[in-house]
Amino acid sequence: MNDFPFLNDGGDHLDLLLATSEIGIWELDAATGLALRNLRHDQIFGHDTLLDHWSAEIFLGYVLEDERERVGKLLETSFNDGIPWSFETRIRRADGVDRWISGKGVPIFSNTGEVAKLIGHVIDITETKQNEDRLKLLSKELNHRVANTFTIMNSMIRHASKKTTTVEQFADTLTERLDALSRSNKILVADEAERSSLQDILTMELEAFAGWQTRVSITGNTYVWFSGEASEALAMIFHELLTNAVKHGALSDSSGQVAINIATGVGRQILMNWIETGGPPVPSDRRMGIGSTILKNAMREEGTVRFDFAPSGMVCDIVIHNSFQRETSDKPIPLSVTLPTEDANVSDGSLSGQQIMVVEDDPIIGLDIADILQSHGAAVIGPFTTVANALQAILEAPDAAVLDVNLGRETTEAVAVQLSNRSIPFLVLSGQVDSSDLAKGFHGASMMSKPFREHDLVNRLIRLVQ
């Protein structure tokens, strides 16, 4: 007994399968040169209804001219030699839209052994090709960005080594600038991966200088969107300007202020004016350092940065050409901007007597974290590189824990759950930017992104154990 009687007549189901799979089918007669097709076939070429007739010549007319000879020879060879026909090519549809198609055909032979016809299918693969092109572009951009980042790091090391006199100064200078690079990267990998706004850049940099936001005023349209290269350059520029203002300029004095004015210039140029007032007098013999070098060259050929160490305070004019811009976001454009302020209070406590468990699969990072914590008085349990070892160490009842999210092919979610069950506070230390991507077991936990600064890590843990 047939449990599926509807399969006895499969014509309707075959039509449904072809329609839902977006496959155009065809049968090309060798003697007449004419082809039978289904409706989807002609739709792929831009027709709402079936044409009266179709042939190899008609098909080749849709193929873009620079591809036509190659595809035609493949078809000819298939007929002459009796081999399958397979190709990918670009076409221009009847409505003038360019698309990519993939076609395959196999020969059907007559009783005499000659090719009587070709039967096959055609599929619109435009979306697949666009994804391939996008992946190639992203791969190229990633390679370019990584190479540039390493080059920037090399330059920083060389310049810092010349401008510092102690290992501690060298380390501090290098760490600060690597932090700026890291912050710019976080902007670049956000939802708008290929562009970031001036608002994002300013917010990210000012958050790194907690406590000074209220003394920095911003006027103008900050919702201007830039390319990845421009975003990286601007992040470095504002880092240098803020660092200089905090250490030597207006923000080093309790009465000092910084004003950032933004306007649009000729040809959609973006003009930014950085003005410091109320700070200590600027020495007349102020020399160029690595910060000044970064400011002067960050925009490459796509803009200019001019600065003046005026006696009344640093003035910097930044011009960004429209080649560094991307399409404008549809967000509202405020006339003045209030940036969020982080808690500027840094704890004066220590980790003395605290047992901190460290779970980190990178041995260098793990040892670095352990060294930092031990130098601030903590007793370190670990570092552990596997979930199993970390779960066992929880039995020692640490006062707090530092967790990396990914340990090779496993995550520390199970560790996070056990810590939560035992009311042991923990800090998630991860290279992931968006906490919403973390598994449920991490929700509600304190989170810090890599790379991190020593005092940020220590003070976050002090707040956890207090």
SULLIN-V401215 format. One record per pair of residues at least 6 apart in sequence whose ideal C-beta (glycine too) atoms are under 7 Angstrom apart, sorted by the first residue. I is the first residue (numbers start at 1). J is the second residue. D is the distance in Angstrom with one decimal. If there is no record, write none. Layout:
BEGIN
[[I:J:D] [I:J:D]]
END
This chain:
BEGIN
[[18:25:6.4] [18:38:6.1] [18:40:6.6] [19:40:6.6] [22:40:6.5] [22:123:6.6] [22:124:6.7] [23:40:6.5] [23:121:5.0] [23:123:5.9] [24:37:6.6] [24:38:6.3] [24:40:4.5] [24:41:3.1] [24:44:4.9] [24:121:6.3] [24:122:4.4] [25:37:6.8] [25:38:5.1] [25:41:6.4] [25:121:5.0] [26:35:5.1] [26:36:6.7] [26:37:4.6] [26:41:5.5] [26:120:6.1] [26:122:6.8] [27:35:6.3] [27:36:4.6] [27:117:5.9] [27:119:4.8] [28:35:4.4] [28:56:6.4] [28:117:5.9] [28:118:4.6] [29:117:5.1] [30:79:6.1] [30:115:5.4] [30:116:5.6] [30:117:5.6] [33:55:4.9] [33:56:6.1] [34:53:5.8] [34:54:6.9] [34:55:5.6] [35:54:4.5] [35:55:6.2] [37:50:6.9] [37:54:5.8] [39:50:5.7] [41:122:6.1] [42:50:5.3] [42:51:5.7] [44:101:6.4] [44:122:5.9] [44:124:5.2] [45:62:5.5] [45:91:6.7] [45:93:5.6] [45:94:6.2] [46:93:3.0] [46:94:3.4] [46:95:4.6] [46:97:6.8] [47:94:5.7] [56:75:6.0] [60:68:5.5] [60:71:6.7] [60:72:5.5] [62:91:4.4] [62:92:6.2] [63:71:5.3] [63:89:5.4] [63:91:5.6] [64:90:4.7] [64:91:6.7] [64:92:6.1] [67:89:4.6] [67:90:5.9] [71:87:5.4] [71:89:5.2] [74:85:5.8] [74:87:5.4] [75:85:5.9] [77:83:6.6] [78:84:6.7] [78:85:3.9] [78:105:6.5] [78:107:6.3] [78:118:6.3] [79:115:5.3] [82:107:4.9] [82:109:6.7] [82:115:5.3] [84:104:6.9] [84:105:6.6] [84:106:4.9] [85:104:6.9] [85:105:3.9] [85:118:6.2] [85:120:6.7] [86:104:4.9] [87:103:5.4] [88:100:6.7] [88:102:4.9] [88:125:6.8] [89:101:6.3] [90:98:6.0] [90:100:5.6] [91:99:5.7] [91:101:5.6] [92:98:5.4] [93:99:6.0] [99:124:5.8] [99:126:4.6] [100:125:5.0] [100:126:4.6] [100:129:4.3] [101:122:5.5] [101:123:6.6] [101:124:5.8] [101:125:6.4] [102:123:5.0] [102:125:4.7] [103:120:6.4] [103:122:4.5] [104:120:5.0] [104:121:6.0] [105:118:4.2] [105:119:6.5] [105:120:3.0] [106:118:6.9] [106:119:6.3] [106:120:6.4] [107:115:4.5] [107:118:5.7] [108:116:5.4] [108:117:5.0] [108:119:6.0] [109:115:6.1] [109:116:6.3] [110:116:4.2] [145:228:6.8] [149:181:6.5] [152:181:6.6] [156:174:6.0] [156:177:5.1] [157:174:6.5] [159:290:3.8] [159:293:6.6] [160:170:5.4] [160:173:4.5] [160:174:5.2] [160:290:6.3] [161:170:6.4] [163:289:5.5] [163:290:5.6] [164:170:4.4] [164:173:5.8] [175:453:6.7] [176:243:6.5] [178:451:6.5] [179:208:6.6] [179:451:6.9] [179:453:6.4] [180:235:5.8] [180:236:5.5] [180:239:3.6] [182:451:5.2] [183:204:4.8] [183:205:6.6] [183:208:6.3] [183:235:5.8] [184:231:6.0] [184:232:4.6] [184:235:3.3] [184:236:6.8] [186:204:6.8] [186:433:5.3] [186:449:6.9] [187:196:4.2] [187:200:5.1] [187:201:6.2] [187:204:5.9] [187:231:5.6] [187:235:6.9] [188:196:6.3] [188:228:5.1] [188:231:6.0] [189:433:5.9] [190:196:6.8] [190:433:6.8] [194:228:6.4] [195:225:4.7] [195:226:6.3] [195:227:6.4] [195:326:3.9] [196:225:7.0] [196:226:6.2] [196:231:4.3] [197:222:6.8] [197:223:5.4] [197:224:6.4] [197:225:5.1] [197:329:6.3] [198:222:4.6] [198:224:5.0] [199:222:4.0] [199:223:5.7] [199:337:6.8] [201:231:6.1] [201:234:5.0] [201:235:5.5] [201:238:6.6] [202:218:6.6] [202:222:6.3] [202:238:6.6] [202:339:6.6] [203:339:5.5] [203:340:6.8] [204:235:6.9] [205:235:6.3] [205:238:4.5] [205:239:5.7] [205:242:6.1] [206:213:5.0] [206:216:6.4] [206:339:5.2] [207:342:5.6] [209:242:5.1] [209:246:6.3] [210:342:4.2] [210:343:6.9] [210:344:4.3] [211:344:3.1] [212:246:6.5] [212:251:5.2] [213:339:5.2] [213:341:4.6] [214:341:6.4] [215:251:6.2] [215:256:6.8] [215:257:5.4] [215:258:6.5] [216:258:4.7] [216:260:6.8] [217:259:5.2] [218:260:4.7] [218:336:6.9] [218:337:4.4] [219:261:5.4] [219:262:6.9] [219:335:7.0] [219:336:5.4] [220:261:5.9] [220:262:3.0] [220:263:5.8] [221:262:6.1] [221:333:4.9] [222:262:6.4] [222:337:5.3] [223:329:5.5] [223:331:5.1] [223:333:5.3] [224:270:5.6] [224:325:6.6] [225:325:6.5] [225:326:4.4] [225:327:6.5] [225:328:6.1] [225:329:5.7] [226:234:6.8] [226:324:5.5] [226:325:5.9] [226:326:6.4] [227:324:5.4] [227:326:6.0] [229:324:6.9] [230:302:6.7] [230:320:6.3] [230:324:3.7] [233:298:4.2] [233:299:5.6] [236:294:5.7] [236:298:5.4] [237:295:6.0] [237:298:5.1] [237:305:6.5] [237:318:6.7] [240:291:4.4] [240:294:5.2] [240:295:5.4] [241:274:5.7] [241:316:6.1] [243:291:6.7] [244:291:5.9] [244:314:6.6] [245:251:4.3] [245:258:5.7] [245:276:5.9] [245:314:6.9] [246:252:6.2] [249:276:5.0] [249:279:5.0] [249:313:6.5] [249:314:5.1] [250:256:3.2] [250:257:6.0] [250:258:5.5] [250:276:3.7] [250:277:6.1] [250:278:5.7] [250:279:3.4] [250:313:5.5] [251:258:6.5] [252:279:6.2] [252:280:6.5] [253:278:6.3] [253:279:4.7] [253:280:5.6] [255:278:4.6] [256:276:6.7] [256:277:6.9] [256:278:4.2] [256:279:3.9] [257:277:5.4] [257:278:5.3] [258:274:6.9] [258:276:5.4] [259:275:4.7] [260:272:6.6] [260:274:5.7] [261:273:4.4] [262:270:6.9] [262:272:5.4] [263:271:4.7] [264:270:6.5] [265:271:4.7] [265:319:6.9] [267:322:5.9] [268:322:4.0] [268:325:6.6] [269:319:5.8] [269:320:6.6] [269:321:6.0] [269:322:6.3] [270:320:4.4] [271:319:5.8] [272:318:4.1] [273:317:5.7] [274:315:6.9] [274:316:4.0] [275:313:7.0] [275:315:5.5] [276:313:3.5] [276:314:4.5] [277:312:6.6] [277:313:5.1] [279:313:5.4] [281:311:5.6] [282:309:4.7] [282:310:6.5] [282:311:5.7] [282:313:6.8] [282:314:6.8] [286:309:4.5] [295:305:5.1] [295:307:5.9] [295:316:7.0] [296:305:6.0] [298:305:6.4] [299:305:5.7] [299:320:6.8] [302:320:6.9] [302:321:5.1] [302:323:5.4] [302:324:4.6] [303:318:6.8] [303:319:5.2] [303:320:4.2] [303:321:5.4] [303:324:6.4] [304:319:4.8] [305:316:6.7] [305:318:5.3] [306:317:4.8] [307:314:6.6] [307:315:6.7] [307:316:4.1] [308:315:4.7] [346:455:6.7] [346:459:5.5] [347:459:4.8] [347:462:4.6] [347:463:6.3] [349:462:4.6] [349:466:6.7] [350:376:5.7] [350:377:4.8] [351:373:6.1] [351:376:4.7] [351:377:4.9] [351:378:3.8] [351:458:6.7] [351:461:6.3] [351:462:6.3] [352:377:3.3] [353:377:6.9] [354:378:4.9] [354:399:4.6] [354:400:6.7] [354:465:5.3] [355:379:4.9] [355:381:5.9] [355:398:4.6] [355:399:5.0] [356:373:5.2] [356:378:4.7] [356:380:5.8] [356:381:6.9] [356:398:6.2] [356:399:6.7] [356:400:5.3] [356:401:6.7] [356:402:6.5] [356:461:6.6] [357:381:4.3] [357:382:5.5] [357:393:5.6] [357:398:4.1] [357:401:4.1] [358:366:6.0] [358:369:5.3] [358:370:5.6] [358:380:5.9] [358:382:4.1] [358:383:4.2] [358:402:5.0] [359:382:6.3] [359:383:6.8] [359:384:4.9] [359:390:4.6] [359:401:6.7] [359:402:6.9] [359:403:4.9] [359:404:6.0] [359:412:5.6] [359:415:6.1] [360:366:3.8] [360:369:6.2] [360:383:5.0] [360:404:4.5] [361:385:4.7] [361:404:6.1] [361:407:4.3] [361:408:5.8] [366:383:3.2] [367:383:6.8] [369:383:6.8] [369:402:6.0] [370:380:4.5] [370:383:5.6] [372:454:5.3] [372:457:6.3] [372:458:6.7] [373:380:5.3] [374:380:5.7] [376:458:5.2] [381:393:5.3] [381:396:6.0] [381:398:5.4] [382:393:6.5] [384:390:4.4] [384:393:6.1] [385:407:6.3] [386:407:6.3] [387:407:6.2] [387:410:5.3] [387:412:6.1] [387:414:5.8] [387:415:6.0] [390:412:6.7] [390:415:4.7] [391:414:6.6] [391:415:6.1] [391:418:6.1] [394:418:5.3] [394:419:6.5] [394:422:6.7] [398:424:6.3] [399:465:5.3] [400:424:6.7] [400:425:5.0] [400:426:6.3] [400:461:5.9] [400:464:5.1] [400:465:5.1] [401:419:5.8] [401:424:6.3] [401:426:4.0] [402:427:5.1] [402:429:5.4] [403:412:4.8] [403:415:6.1] [403:416:6.2] [403:426:5.5] [403:428:5.4] [403:429:6.7] [404:412:6.5] [404:429:6.0] [404:430:6.2] [405:411:5.8] [405:412:6.1] [405:428:6.4] [405:430:4.3] [405:432:6.2] [405:438:6.5] [411:439:6.4] [413:439:4.5] [413:441:3.8] [413:442:6.5] [416:426:6.5] [416:441:4.4] [416:442:5.2] [416:445:6.5] [417:441:4.5] [419:426:4.9] [425:464:4.2] [425:465:6.8] [426:445:6.0] [427:446:5.0] [427:448:6.1] [427:460:5.8] [427:461:6.1] [427:464:6.3] [428:442:5.6] [428:445:5.0] [428:446:6.8] [428:447:4.5] [429:448:5.3] [429:450:6.3] [429:452:6.8] [430:449:6.6] [430:450:6.4] [431:449:6.8] [431:450:4.6] [432:438:6.8] [433:449:6.4] [435:447:5.2] [446:460:6.3] [446:464:6.3] [448:456:6.7] [448:457:6.7] [448:460:6.0]]
END
